């Protein structure tokens, strides 16, 4: 059965406070090569059939908030 | 500057209650082709240099909980 992997990320213009906290924690553990961290969601949908128009509709209506988030997807199996 | 995209997912044997809730919501909106939903995290690290051993260490120590989560990563830029 195909799996659709949806990535939902905060729009680049928005401050990612959770990412900032993770970056600070990494720095405290001496991972100083990390310059920036952004945290998003990874949603794996197992579907009976792949209809790209419907997948885009699911993302825009329910999985992502288009006001503050971007989404992309790929069919992986 | 390279970007490392880390995917953190719940181990397959564990029940994903958030994913179950999203699947139910999709079904209520008549997206009945969705059989299962799993929700994970997508963490983008902007780093000055890519050292795979250190990236694996960041994942195991801080970004993922190896007791209940799996992780993978790819260098994207």
Backbone of each chain as nested JSON, in Angstrom:
{
  "chains": [
    {"id": "A", "residues": [
      {"number": 1, "name": "UNK", "atoms": {"N": [0.853, -1.193, 0.0], "CA": [0.0, 0.0, 0.0], "C": [0.891, 1.246, 0.0]}},
      {"number": 2, "name": "UNK", "atoms": {"N": [0.594, 2.244, -0.863], "CA": [1.498, 3.4, -0.92], "C": [1.508, 4.218, 0.375]}},
      {"number": 3, "name": "UNK", "atoms": {"N": [2.655, 4.801, 0.647], "CA": [2.813, 5.69, 1.799], "C": [3.17, 7.08, 1.267]}},
      {"number": 4, "name": "UNK", "atoms": {"N": [2.464, 8.086, 1.755], "CA": [2.752, 9.471, 1.378], "C": [3.38, 10.144, 2.594]}},
      {"number": 5, "name": "UNK", "atoms": {"N": [4.572, 10.701, 2.387], "CA": [5.278, 11.356, 3.482], "C": [5.107, 12.871, 3.336]}},
      {"number": 6, "name": "UNK", "atoms": {"N": [4.372, 13.453, 4.262], "CA": [4.088, 14.888, 4.219], "C": [5.01, 15.603, 5.202]}},
      {"number": 7, "name": "UNK", "atoms": {"N": [5.704, 16.634, 4.722], "CA": [6.553, 17.463, 5.59], "C": [5.852, 18.792, 5.799]}},
      {"number": 8, "name": "UNK", "atoms": {"N": [5.671, 19.167, 7.054], "CA": [5.036, 20.441, 7.386], "C": [6.063, 21.273, 8.152]}},
      {"number": 9, "name": "UNK", "atoms": {"N": [6.405, 22.428, 7.593], "CA": [7.431, 23.267, 8.229], "C": [6.891, 24.679, 8.441]}},
      {"number": 10, "name": "UNK", "atoms": {"N": [7.382, 25.298, 9.486], "CA": [7.014, 26.683, 9.757], "C": [7.553, 27.566, 8.63]}},
      {"number": 11, "name": "UNK", "atoms": {"N": [6.788, 28.573, 8.211], "CA": [7.264, 29.462, 7.15], "C": [8.58, 30.119, 7.593]}},
      {"number": 12, "name": "UNK", "atoms": {"N": [9.519, 30.289, 6.652], "CA": [10.857, 30.777, 7.029], "C": [10.847, 32.14, 7.736]}},
      {"number": 13, "name": "UNK", "atoms": {"N": [9.85, 32.961, 7.46], "CA": [9.83, 34.294, 8.069], "C": [9.441, 34.264, 9.544]}},
      {"number": 14, "name": "UNK", "atoms": {"N": [8.948, 33.125, 10.033], "CA": [8.483, 33.053, 11.425], "C": [9.579, 32.557, 12.359]}},
      {"number": 15, "name": "UNK", "atoms": {"N": [9.62, 33.122, 13.548], "CA": [10.558, 32.679, 14.57], "C": [10.144, 31.303, 15.077]}},
      {"number": 16, "name": "UNK", "atoms": {"N": [11.093, 30.363, 15.133], "CA": [10.811, 29.012, 15.618], "C": [11.378, 28.909, 17.032]}},
      {"number": 17, "name": "UNK", "atoms": {"N": [10.534, 29.16, 18.027], "CA": [11.06, 29.215, 19.393], "C": [11.474, 27.829, 19.897]}},
      {"number": 18, "name": "UNK", "atoms": {"N": [10.762, 26.766, 19.486], "CA": [11.179, 25.414, 19.884], "C": [12.543, 25.093, 19.27]}},
      {"number": 19, "name": "UNK", "atoms": {"N": [12.727, 25.472, 18.004], "CA": [14.015, 25.254, 17.349], "C": [15.136, 26.013, 18.039]}},
      {"number": 20, "name": "UNK", "atoms": {"N": [14.837, 27.244, 18.466], "CA": [15.821, 28.063, 19.178], "C": [16.244, 27.372, 20.489]}},
      {"number": 21, "name": "UNK", "atoms": {"N": [15.269, 26.789, 21.183], "CA": [15.547, 26.089, 22.443], "C": [16.43, 24.867, 22.199]}},
      {"number": 22, "name": "UNK", "atoms": {"N": [16.129, 24.112, 21.12], "CA": [16.947, 22.936, 20.79], "C": [18.362, 23.374, 20.419]}},
      {"number": 23, "name": "UNK", "atoms": {"N": [18.488, 24.46, 19.646], "CA": [19.821, 24.948, 19.27], "C": [20.625, 25.317, 20.523]}},
      {"number": 24, "name": "UNK", "atoms": {"N": [19.979, 25.987, 21.482], "CA": [20.669, 26.353, 22.724], "C": [21.115, 25.105, 23.482]}},
      {"number": 25, "name": "UNK", "atoms": {"N": [20.241, 24.085, 23.531], "CA": [20.586, 22.843, 24.236], "C": [21.771, 22.149, 23.552]}},
      {"number": 26, "name": "UNK", "atoms": {"N": [21.778, 22.137, 22.205], "CA": [22.905, 21.533, 21.476], "C": [24.2, 22.29, 21.773]}},
      {"number": 27, "name": "UNK", "atoms": {"N": [24.117, 23.621, 21.814], "CA": [25.315, 24.41, 22.112], "C": [25.848, 24.088, 23.501]}},
      {"number": 28, "name": "UNK", "atoms": {"N": [24.923, 23.938, 24.463], "CA": [25.362, 23.613, 25.83], "C": [26.056, 22.257, 25.883]}},
      {"number": 29, "name": "UNK", "atoms": {"N": [25.693, 21.35, 24.937], "CA": [26.368, 20.043, 24.897], "C": [27.544, 20.065, 23.914]}},
      {"number": 30, "name": "UNK", "atoms": {"N": [28.04, 21.25, 23.626], "CA": [29.233, 21.506, 22.802], "C": [29.078, 21.143, 21.323]}},
      {"number": 31, "name": "UNK", "atoms": {"N": [27.842, 21.045, 20.842], "CA": [27.637, 20.893, 19.393], "C": [27.563, 22.298, 18.783]}},
      {"number": 32, "name": "UNK", "atoms": {"N": [28.695, 22.992, 18.808], "CA": [28.696, 24.403, 18.413], "C": [28.667, 24.588, 16.897]}},
      {"number": 33, "name": "UNK", "atoms": {"N": [28.787, 23.485, 16.126], "CA": [28.698, 23.62, 14.658], "C": [27.27, 23.877, 14.188]}},
      {"number": 34, "name": "UNK", "atoms": {"N": [26.295, 23.726, 15.102], "CA": [24.9, 23.955, 14.72], "C": [24.591, 25.446, 14.765]}},
      {"number": 35, "name": "UNK", "atoms": {"N": [24.2, 25.994, 13.615], "CA": [23.93, 27.428, 13.522], "C": [22.449, 27.753, 13.722]}},
      {"number": 36, "name": "UNK", "atoms": {"N": [21.597, 26.859, 13.246], "CA": [20.166, 27.142, 13.326], "C": [19.405, 25.813, 13.335]}},
      {"number": 37, "name": "UNK", "atoms": {"N": [18.273, 25.786, 14.014], "CA": [17.428, 24.588, 14.068], "C": [15.989, 25.013, 13.773]}},
      {"number": 38, "name": "UNK", "atoms": {"N": [15.326, 24.266, 12.874], "CA": [13.899, 24.497, 12.601], "C": [13.2, 23.158, 12.82]}},
      {"number": 39, "name": "UNK", "atoms": {"N": [12.08, 23.192, 13.494], "CA": [11.374, 21.954, 13.81], "C": [10.031, 21.921, 13.093]}},
      {"number": 40, "name": "UNK", "atoms": {"N": [9.799, 20.838, 12.389], "CA": [8.536, 20.674, 11.681], "C": [7.924, 19.328, 12.0]}},
      {"number": 41, "name": "UNK", "atoms": {"N": [6.873, 18.989, 11.258], "CA": [6.194, 17.715, 11.464], "C": [6.381, 16.841, 10.238]}},
      {"number": 42, "name": "UNK", "atoms": {"N": [6.445, 15.546, 10.501], "CA": [6.563, 14.562, 9.441], "C": [5.352, 13.647, 9.595]}},
      {"number": 43, "name": "UNK", "atoms": {"N": [4.471, 13.645, 8.625], "CA": [3.225, 12.888, 8.727], "C": [3.21, 11.827, 7.643]}},
      {"number": 44, "name": "UNK", "atoms": {"N": [3.18, 10.566, 8.053], "CA": [3.156, 9.471, 7.083], "C": [1.738, 8.937, 6.956]}},
      {"number": 45, "name": "UNK", "atoms": {"N": [1.217, 9.014, 5.746], "CA": [-0.143, 8.553, 5.464], "C": [-0.055, 7.262, 4.66]}},
      {"number": 46, "name": "UNK", "atoms": {"N": [-0.671, 6.205, 5.16], "CA": [-0.792, 4.99, 4.367], "C": [-2.143, 5.071, 3.656]}},
      {"number": 47, "name": "UNK", "atoms": {"N": [-2.108, 5.065, 2.347], "CA": [-3.344, 5.278, 1.588], "C": [-3.584, 4.118, 0.628]}},
      {"number": 48, "name": "UNK", "atoms": {"N": [-4.858, 3.888, 0.306], "CA": [-5.183, 2.806, -0.626], "C": [-4.856, 3.198, -2.063]}},
      {"number": 49, "name": "UNK", "atoms": {"N": [-4.956, 4.505, -2.379], "CA": [-4.593, 4.979, -3.717], "C": [-4.085, 6.406, -3.599]}},
      {"number": 50, "name": "UNK", "atoms": {"N": [-3.183, 6.787, -4.501], "CA": [-2.58, 8.112, -4.441], "C": [-3.286, 9.031, -5.436]}},
      {"number": 51, "name": "UNK", "atoms": {"N": [-3.998, 10.015, -4.902], "CA": [-4.622, 11.036, -5.741], "C": [-4.052, 12.366, -5.27]}},
      {"number": 52, "name": "UNK", "atoms": {"N": [-3.157, 12.947, -6.081], "CA": [-2.378, 14.095, -5.599], "C": [-3.254, 15.29, -5.236]}},
      {"number": 53, "name": "UNK", "atoms": {"N": [-4.35, 15.479, -5.987], "CA": [-5.236, 16.606, -5.677], "C": [-5.831, 16.431, -4.284]}},
      {"number": 54, "name": "UNK", "atoms": {"N": [-6.226, 15.191, -3.96], "CA": [-6.797, 14.939, -2.632], "C": [-5.732, 15.06, -1.542]}},
      {"number": 55, "name": "UNK", "atoms": {"N": [-4.513, 14.657, -1.84], "CA": [-3.447, 14.78, -0.829], "C": [-3.175, 16.257, -0.546]}},
      {"number": 56, "name": "UNK", "atoms": {"N": [-3.114, 17.065, -1.601], "CA": [-2.917, 18.511, -1.378], "C": [-4.068, 19.092, -0.563]}},
      {"number": 57, "name": "UNK", "atoms": {"N": [-5.282, 18.597, -0.826], "CA": [-6.446, 19.09, -0.087], "C": [-6.359, 18.7, 1.396]}},
      {"number": 58, "name": "UNK", "atoms": {"N": [-5.945, 17.446, 1.676], "CA": [-5.764, 17.024, 3.078], "C": [-4.758, 17.926, 3.785]}},
      {"number": 59, "name": "UNK", "atoms": {"N": [-3.649, 18.22, 3.095], "CA": [-2.598, 19.054, 3.703], "C": [-3.143, 20.447, 4.009]}},
      {"number": 60, "name": "UNK", "atoms": {"N": [-3.799, 21.053, 3.023], "CA": [-4.245, 22.437, 3.181], "C": [-5.39, 22.549, 4.178]}},
      {"number": 61, "name": "UNK", "atoms": {"N": [-6.264, 21.512, 4.238], "CA": [-7.449, 21.587, 5.101], "C": [-7.18, 21.149, 6.526]}},
      {"number": 62, "name": "UNK", "atoms": {"N": [-6.273, 20.188, 6.709], "CA": [-6.198, 19.57, 8.03], "C": [-4.776, 19.371, 8.561]}},
      {"number": 63, "name": "UNK", "atoms": {"N": [-3.838, 18.986, 7.692], "CA": [-2.522, 18.608, 8.223], "C": [-1.628, 19.812, 8.484]}},
      {"number": 64, "name": "UNK", "atoms": {"N": [-1.77, 20.87, 7.681], "CA": [-0.947, 22.062, 7.864], "C": [-1.851, 23.27, 8.063]}},
      {"number": 65, "name": "UNK", "atoms": {"N": [-1.312, 24.291, 8.692], "CA": [-2.007, 25.57, 8.799], "C": [-1.362, 26.513, 7.78]}},
      {"number": 66, "name": "UNK", "atoms": {"N": [-2.014, 26.72, 6.625], "CA": [-1.357, 27.47, 5.541], "C": [-1.018, 28.922, 5.897]}},
      {"number": 67, "name": "UNK", "atoms": {"N": [-1.585, 29.43, 6.981], "CA": [-1.247, 30.801, 7.395], "C": [0.199, 30.881, 7.874]}},
      {"number": 68, "name": "UNK", "atoms": {"N": [0.633, 29.853, 8.613], "CA": [1.981, 29.915, 9.198], "C": [2.899, 28.778, 8.747]}},
      {"number": 69, "name": "UNK", "atoms": {"N": [2.358, 27.807, 7.997], "CA": [3.17, 26.638, 7.647], "C": [3.19, 26.387, 6.134]}},
      {"number": 70, "name": "UNK", "atoms": {"N": [4.29, 25.819, 5.685], "CA": [4.401, 25.309, 4.315], "C": [4.325, 23.789, 4.375]}},
      {"number": 71, "name": "UNK", "atoms": {"N": [3.914, 23.167, 3.275], "CA": [3.955, 21.698, 3.25], "C": [4.493, 21.205, 1.918]}},
      {"number": 72, "name": "UNK", "atoms": {"N": [5.048, 20.008, 1.958], "CA": [5.442, 19.317, 0.735], "C": [5.179, 17.838, 0.993]}},
      {"number": 73, "name": "UNK", "atoms": {"N": [5.153, 17.039, -0.071], "CA": [4.915, 15.614, 0.145], "C": [5.632, 14.818, -0.927]}},
      {"number": 74, "name": "UNK", "atoms": {"N": [5.872, 13.567, -0.614], "CA": [6.435, 12.645, -1.592], "C": [5.79, 11.284, -1.379]}},
      {"number": 75, "name": "UNK", "atoms": {"N": [5.601, 10.561, -2.471], "CA": [5.07, 9.2, -2.386], "C": [6.276, 8.283, -2.261]}},
      {"number": 76, "name": "UNK", "atoms": {"N": [6.34, 7.506, -1.166], "CA": [7.564, 6.75, -0.912], "C": [7.471, 5.257, -1.195]}},
      {"number": 77, "name": "UNK", "atoms": {"N": [6.293, 4.701, -1.312], "CA": [6.211, 3.258, -1.599], "C": [5.061, 3.028, -2.571]}}
    ]},
    {"id": "B", "residues": [
      {"number": 1, "name": "UNK", "atoms": {"N": [25.778, 26.905, 3.437], "CA": [26.007, 26.112, 4.644], "C": [25.144, 24.85, 4.577]}},
      {"number": 2, "name": "UNK", "atoms": {"N": [25.72, 23.669, 4.884], "CA": [24.921, 22.444, 4.755], "C": [23.75, 22.393, 5.728]}},
      {"number": 3, "name": "UNK", "atoms": {"N": [22.692, 21.752, 5.278], "CA": [21.518, 21.523, 6.125], "C": [21.341, 20.005, 6.27]}},
      {"number": 4, "name": "UNK", "atoms": {"N": [21.186, 19.569, 7.503], "CA": [20.947, 18.153, 7.782], "C": [19.485, 18.016, 8.195]}},
      {"number": 5, "name": "UNK", "atoms": {"N": [18.754, 17.158, 7.489], "CA": [17.338, 16.964, 7.78], "C": [17.183, 15.657, 8.566]}},
      {"number": 6, "name": "UNK", "atoms": {"N": [16.804, 15.785, 9.821], "CA": [16.665, 14.627, 10.707], "C": [15.178, 14.273, 10.81]}},
      {"number": 7, "name": "UNK", "atoms": {"N": [14.853, 13.002, 10.562], "CA": [13.479, 12.511, 10.732], "C": [13.43, 11.655, 11.981]}},
      {"number": 8, "name": "UNK", "atoms": {"N": [12.526, 11.994, 12.886], "CA": [12.362, 11.23, 14.119], "C": [10.952, 10.652, 14.102]}},
      {"number": 9, "name": "UNK", "atoms": {"N": [10.866, 9.316, 14.151], "CA": [9.547, 8.663, 14.082], "C": [9.384, 7.71, 15.252]}},
      {"number": 10, "name": "UNK", "atoms": {"N": [8.153, 7.554, 15.691], "CA": [7.835, 6.602, 16.749], "C": [8.133, 5.191, 16.236]}},
      {"number": 11, "name": "UNK", "atoms": {"N": [8.677, 4.325, 17.089], "CA": [8.946, 2.95, 16.663], "C": [7.641, 2.291, 16.204]}},
      {"number": 12, "name": "UNK", "atoms": {"N": [7.706, 1.463, 15.144], "CA": [6.484, 0.901, 14.554], "C": [5.635, 0.104, 15.544]}},
      {"number": 13, "name": "UNK", "atoms": {"N": [6.257, -0.476, 16.561], "CA": [5.485, -1.309, 17.502], "C": [4.635, -0.477, 18.46]}},
      {"number": 14, "name": "UNK", "atoms": {"N": [4.866, 0.837, 18.519], "CA": [4.145, 1.673, 19.477], "C": [2.893, 2.278, 18.849]}},
      {"number": 15, "name": "UNK", "atoms": {"N": [1.842, 2.371, 19.655], "CA": [0.6, 3.008, 19.221], "C": [0.829, 4.515, 19.102]}},
      {"number": 16, "name": "UNK", "atoms": {"N": [0.413, 5.097, 17.969], "CA": [0.559, 6.54, 17.755], "C": [-0.824, 7.169, 17.937]}},
      {"number": 17, "name": "UNK", "atoms": {"N": [-1.097, 7.65, 19.145], "CA": [-2.459, 8.134, 19.42], "C": [-2.745, 9.438, 18.673]}},
      {"number": 18, "name": "UNK", "atoms": {"N": [-1.745, 10.297, 18.499], "CA": [-1.962, 11.525, 17.729], "C": [-2.277, 11.168, 16.275]}},
      {"number": 19, "name": "UNK", "atoms": {"N": [-1.548, 10.191, 15.742], "CA": [-1.804, 9.75, 14.371], "C": [-3.205, 9.167, 14.225]}},
      {"number": 20, "name": "UNK", "atoms": {"N": [-3.633, 8.413, 15.231], "CA": [-4.981, 7.823, 15.221], "C": [-6.035, 8.939, 15.181]}},
      {"number": 21, "name": "UNK", "atoms": {"N": [-5.803, 9.993, 15.951], "CA": [-6.739, 11.119, 15.99], "C": [-6.805, 11.813, 14.63]}},
      {"number": 22, "name": "UNK", "atoms": {"N": [-5.644, 12.002, 14.0], "CA": [-5.617, 12.638, 12.679], "C": [-6.323, 11.747, 11.654]}},
      {"number": 23, "name": "UNK", "atoms": {"N": [-6.102, 10.43, 11.741], "CA": [-6.768, 9.514, 10.802], "C": [-8.288, 9.612, 10.962]}},
      {"number": 24, "name": "UNK", "atoms": {"N": [-8.752, 9.653, 12.205], "CA": [-10.196, 9.778, 12.441], "C": [-10.731, 11.089, 11.86]}},
      {"number": 25, "name": "UNK", "atoms": {"N": [-9.985, 12.179, 12.049], "CA": [-10.424, 13.477, 11.521], "C": [-10.473, 13.445, 9.992]}},
      {"number": 26, "name": "UNK", "atoms": {"N": [-9.487, 12.802, 9.358], "CA": [-9.489, 12.691, 7.89], "C": [-10.706, 11.878, 7.427]}},
      {"number": 27, "name": "UNK", "atoms": {"N": [-11.012, 10.807, 8.149], "CA": [-12.172, 9.992, 7.763], "C": [-13.464, 10.798, 7.868]}},
      {"number": 28, "name": "UNK", "atoms": {"N": [-13.563, 11.619, 8.921], "CA": [-14.775, 12.434, 9.076], "C": [-14.913, 13.431, 7.927]}},
      {"number": 29, "name": "UNK", "atoms": {"N": [-13.768, 13.839, 7.334], "CA": [-13.823, 14.752, 6.181], "C": [-13.839, 13.967, 4.867]}},
      {"number": 30, "name": "UNK", "atoms": {"N": [-14.223, 12.711, 4.936], "CA": [-14.413, 11.812, 3.786], "C": [-13.126, 11.453, 3.035]}},
      {"number": 31, "name": "UNK", "atoms": {"N": [-11.975, 11.59, 3.689], "CA": [-10.729, 11.083, 3.099], "C": [-10.559, 9.624, 3.545]}},
      {"number": 32, "name": "UNK", "atoms": {"N": [-11.458, 8.769, 3.052], "CA": [-11.501, 7.389, 3.546], "C": [-10.404, 6.512, 2.947]}},
      {"number": 33, "name": "UNK", "atoms": {"N": [-9.649, 7.037, 1.967], "CA": [-8.537, 6.24, 1.422], "C": [-7.362, 6.149, 2.393]}},
      {"number": 34, "name": "UNK", "atoms": {"N": [-7.377, 6.948, 3.462], "CA": [-6.281, 6.93, 4.437], "C": [-6.492, 5.763, 5.402]}},
      {"number": 35, "name": "UNK", "atoms": {"N": [-5.543, 4.836, 5.422], "CA": [-5.653, 3.651, 6.282], "C": [-4.955, 3.846, 7.618]}},
      {"number": 36, "name": "UNK", "atoms": {"N": [-3.849, 4.586, 7.621], "CA": [-3.089, 4.746, 8.851], "C": [-2.302, 6.049, 8.771]}},
      {"number": 37, "name": "UNK", "atoms": {"N": [-2.098, 6.668, 9.932], "CA": [-1.316, 7.909, 10.003], "C": [-0.304, 7.764, 11.139]}},
      {"number": 38, "name": "UNK", "atoms": {"N": [0.936, 8.108, 10.862], "CA": [1.977, 8.136, 11.898], "C": [2.574, 9.539, 11.878]}},
      {"number": 39, "name": "UNK", "atoms": {"N": [2.772, 10.125, 13.058], "CA": [3.276, 11.489, 13.126], "C": [4.651, 11.504, 13.772]}},
      {"number": 40, "name": "UNK", "atoms": {"N": [5.579, 12.132, 13.103], "CA": [6.934, 12.244, 13.634], "C": [7.398, 13.684, 13.597]}},
      {"number": 41, "name": "UNK", "atoms": {"N": [8.691, 13.863, 13.869], "CA": [9.274, 15.204, 13.85], "C": [10.273, 15.315, 12.72]}},
      {"number": 42, "name": "UNK", "atoms": {"N": [10.347, 16.508, 12.176], "CA": [11.309, 16.8, 11.12], "C": [12.169, 17.939, 11.658]}},
      {"number": 43, "name": "UNK", "atoms": {"N": [13.443, 17.684, 11.862], "CA": [14.321, 18.674, 12.488], "C": [15.398, 19.056, 11.482]}},
      {"number": 44, "name": "UNK", "atoms": {"N": [15.425, 20.326, 11.092], "CA": [16.434, 20.788, 10.129], "C": [17.539, 21.526, 10.876]}},
      {"number": 45, "name": "UNK", "atoms": {"N": [18.753, 20.995, 10.745], "CA": [19.919, 21.593, 11.405], "C": [20.781, 22.27, 10.351]}},
      {"number": 46, "name": "UNK", "atoms": {"N": [21.026, 23.547, 10.53], "CA": [21.995, 24.226, 9.666], "C": [23.343, 24.147, 10.381]}},
      {"number": 47, "name": "UNK", "atoms": {"N": [24.316, 23.507, 9.749], "CA": [25.597, 23.265, 10.42], "C": [26.752, 23.845, 9.595]}},
      {"number": 48, "name": "UNK", "atoms": {"N": [27.822, 24.186, 10.277], "CA": [28.985, 24.731, 9.572], "C": [29.751, 23.631, 8.857]}},
      {"number": 49, "name": "UNK", "atoms": {"N": [29.739, 22.4, 9.413], "CA": [30.388, 21.268, 8.747], "C": [29.644, 19.998, 9.107]}},
      {"number": 50, "name": "UNK", "atoms": {"N": [29.651, 19.03, 8.186], "CA": [28.912, 17.785, 8.405], "C": [29.875, 16.712, 8.904]}},
      {"number": 51, "name": "UNK", "atoms": {"N": [29.681, 16.305, 10.167], "CA": [30.447, 15.196, 10.737], "C": [29.405, 14.155, 11.161]}},
      {"number": 52, "name": "UNK", "atoms": {"N": [29.3, 13.076, 10.379], "CA": [28.188, 12.14, 10.572], "C": [28.186, 11.522, 11.973]}},
      {"number": 53, "name": "UNK", "atoms": {"N": [29.36, 11.263, 12.535], "CA": [29.399, 10.68, 13.881], "C": [28.779, 11.646, 14.882]}},
      {"number": 54, "name": "UNK", "atoms": {"N": [29.084, 12.942, 14.722], "CA": [28.522, 13.927, 15.645], "C": [27.014, 14.1, 15.417]}},
      {"number": 55, "name": "UNK", "atoms": {"N": [26.578, 14.002, 14.177], "CA": [25.134, 14.117, 13.911], "C": [24.385, 12.949, 14.558]}},
      {"number": 56, "name": "UNK", "atoms": {"N": [24.937, 11.734, 14.417], "CA": [24.287, 10.578, 15.066], "C": [24.255, 10.758, 16.582]}},
      {"number": 57, "name": "UNK", "atoms": {"N": [25.342, 11.354, 17.118], "CA": [25.385, 11.574, 18.566], "C": [24.322, 12.593, 18.999]}},
      {"number": 58, "name": "UNK", "atoms": {"N": [24.164, 13.675, 18.22], "CA": [23.11, 14.667, 18.526], "C": [21.743, 14.001, 18.542]}},
      {"number": 59, "name": "UNK", "atoms": {"N": [21.493, 13.142, 17.535], "CA": [20.183, 12.478, 17.433], "C": [19.959, 11.591, 18.647]}},
      {"number": 60, "name": "UNK", "atoms": {"N": [20.938, 10.76, 18.978], "CA": [20.762, 9.781, 20.051], "C": [20.696, 10.454, 21.416]}},
      {"number": 61, "name": "UNK", "atoms": {"N": [21.449, 11.555, 21.595], "CA": [21.533, 12.194, 22.917], "C": [20.405, 13.182, 23.166]}},
      {"number": 62, "name": "UNK", "atoms": {"N": [19.939, 13.861, 22.111], "CA": [19.066, 14.995, 22.378], "C": [17.842, 15.081, 21.465]}},
      {"number": 63, "name": "UNK", "atoms": {"N": [17.987, 14.756, 20.189], "CA": [16.875, 15.009, 19.259], "C": [15.829, 13.899, 19.289]}},
      {"number": 64, "name": "UNK", "atoms": {"N": [16.271, 12.658, 19.524], "CA": [15.33, 11.543, 19.575], "C": [15.448, 10.852, 20.926]}},
      {"number": 65, "name": "UNK", "atoms": {"N": [14.401, 10.142, 21.294], "CA": [14.431, 9.281, 22.482], "C": [14.563, 7.847, 21.977]}},
      {"number": 66, "name": "UNK", "atoms": {"N": [15.776, 7.27, 22.025], "CA": [15.996, 5.959, 21.397], "C": [15.166, 4.832, 22.008]}},
      {"number": 67, "name": "UNK", "atoms": {"N": [14.583, 5.054, 23.163], "CA": [13.73, 4.016, 23.766], "C": [12.452, 3.833, 22.945]}},
      {"number": 68, "name": "UNK", "atoms": {"N": [11.886, 4.927, 22.476], "CA": [10.598, 4.833, 21.774], "C": [10.642, 5.357, 20.335]}},
      {"number": 69, "name": "UNK", "atoms": {"N": [11.772, 5.952, 19.925], "CA": [11.81, 6.58, 18.601], "C": [12.984, 6.063, 17.76]}},
      {"number": 70, "name": "UNK", "atoms": {"N": [12.779, 6.061, 16.461], "CA": [13.852, 5.809, 15.502], "C": [14.221, 7.137, 14.856]}},
      {"number": 71, "name": "UNK", "atoms": {"N": [15.453, 7.236, 14.357], "CA": [15.8, 8.45, 13.618], "C": [16.579, 8.094, 12.362]}},
      {"number": 72, "name": "UNK", "atoms": {"N": [16.489, 8.991, 11.395], "CA": [17.331, 8.894, 10.197], "C": [17.662, 10.32, 9.8]}},
      {"number": 73, "name": "UNK", "atoms": {"N": [18.665, 10.481, 8.949], "CA": [19.007, 11.851, 8.544], "C": [19.556, 11.827, 7.131]}},
      {"number": 74, "name": "UNK", "atoms": {"N": [19.47, 12.972, 6.487], "CA": [20.076, 13.142, 5.172], "C": [20.651, 14.548, 5.104]}},
      {"number": 75, "name": "UNK", "atoms": {"N": [21.764, 14.676, 4.39], "CA": [22.368, 15.988, 4.184], "C": [21.761, 16.541, 2.908]}},
      {"number": 76, "name": "UNK", "atoms": {"N": [21.096, 17.7, 3.0], "CA": [20.334, 18.165, 1.838], "C": [20.975, 19.307, 1.06]}},
      {"number": 77, "name": "UNK", "atoms": {"N": [21.921, 20.0, 1.614], "CA": [22.54, 21.101, 0.843], "C": [24.026, 21.128, 1.137]}}
    ]}
  ]
}
